[in-house]
């Protein structure tokens, strides 16, 4: 994969080896051995925590990116996310 800005290929990028190693550790770790419903439970808990702390996360995101707070606070309820681009057919 070429990066047009630098004409650097990903396989020669200095962070590629670290990214591959991190992905391999994750794949070989406990996550890949969990049952789908166990992973779902963890991800739903994470979603609940994100929703619970959305105000704080929005503020941090605004401070980090410099985007208007109105943009970072503009979120959709979970029900609407089910119809998004990653939704199952």
C-alpha positions as MATLAB code, in Angstrom:
seq = 'XXXXXXXXXXXXXXXXXXXXXXXXXXXXXXXXXXXXXXXXXXXXXXXXXXXXXXXXXXXXXXXXXXXXXXXXXXXXXXXXXXXXXXXXX';
ca = [
       0.000    0.000    0.000;
       1.502    3.334   -1.014;
       1.135    6.547    0.962;
       0.765    9.243   -1.733;
       2.048   12.031    0.517;
       5.397   10.349    1.123;
       5.489    7.552   -1.434;
       6.310    5.252    1.469;
       5.004    1.716    1.394;
       3.456    0.335    4.561;
       5.798   -2.637    4.682;
       8.735   -0.220    4.960;
       7.070    2.174    7.347;
       8.850    2.318   10.728;
       5.657    1.614   12.664;
       4.513   -1.312   10.492;
       6.417   -3.946   12.481;
       5.057   -2.589   15.764;
       1.510   -2.533   14.402;
       1.773   -6.099   13.117;
       3.236   -7.298   16.430;
       0.433   -5.598   18.387;
      -2.207   -7.142   16.128;
      -0.605  -10.572   16.501;
      -0.524  -10.286   20.316;
      -4.174   -9.304   20.319;
      -5.138  -12.123   17.973;
      -3.220  -14.712   19.970;
      -4.437  -13.343   23.311;
      -7.642  -13.969   25.235;
      -9.899  -11.942   22.888;
      -9.696  -14.489   20.066;
     -10.442  -17.341   22.470;
     -13.656  -15.732   23.779;
     -17.059  -16.780   22.557;
     -18.825  -14.178   20.407;
     -21.413  -13.486   23.128;
     -18.567  -12.792   25.618;
     -17.000  -10.273   23.232;
     -20.438   -8.749   22.637;
     -20.967   -8.338   26.379;
     -17.640   -6.506   26.748;
     -18.305   -4.244   23.764;
     -21.790   -3.380   25.027;
     -20.340   -2.476   28.428;
     -17.822   -0.260   26.649;
     -20.625    1.382   24.648;
     -22.537    2.058   27.864;
     -19.453    3.656   29.442;
     -18.874    5.841   26.387;
     -22.504    6.933   26.438;
     -22.373    7.617   30.193;
     -19.252    9.783   29.822;
     -20.104   11.371   26.457;
     -19.988   14.936   27.791;
     -16.478   14.494   29.171;
     -15.295   12.609   26.066;
     -16.733   15.341   23.825;
     -14.870   18.011   25.758;
     -11.613   16.059   25.603;
     -12.097   15.432   21.888;
     -12.692   19.145   21.301;
      -9.587   20.088   23.279;
      -7.526   17.500   21.406;
      -8.715   18.285   17.862;
      -9.815   21.873   18.155;
     -13.170   20.983   16.606;
     -16.255   22.924   17.698;
     -17.938   21.416   20.753;
     -21.202   21.312   18.787;
     -19.604   18.823   16.408;
     -18.130   16.552   19.068;
     -21.372   16.538   21.050;
     -23.422   15.712   17.957;
     -23.950   12.038   18.591;
     -26.632    9.570   17.652;
     -28.386    7.218   20.037;
     -27.429    3.542   19.826;
     -30.693    2.776   17.992;
     -29.631    4.929   15.063;
     -26.164    3.387   14.947;
     -27.698   -0.003   14.161;
     -28.708    1.394   10.760;
     -25.282    2.859   10.002;
     -22.704    1.828    7.390;
     -21.415   -1.073    9.499;
     -24.841   -2.547   10.207;
     -25.482   -6.180    9.398;
     -27.613   -6.778    6.296;
];
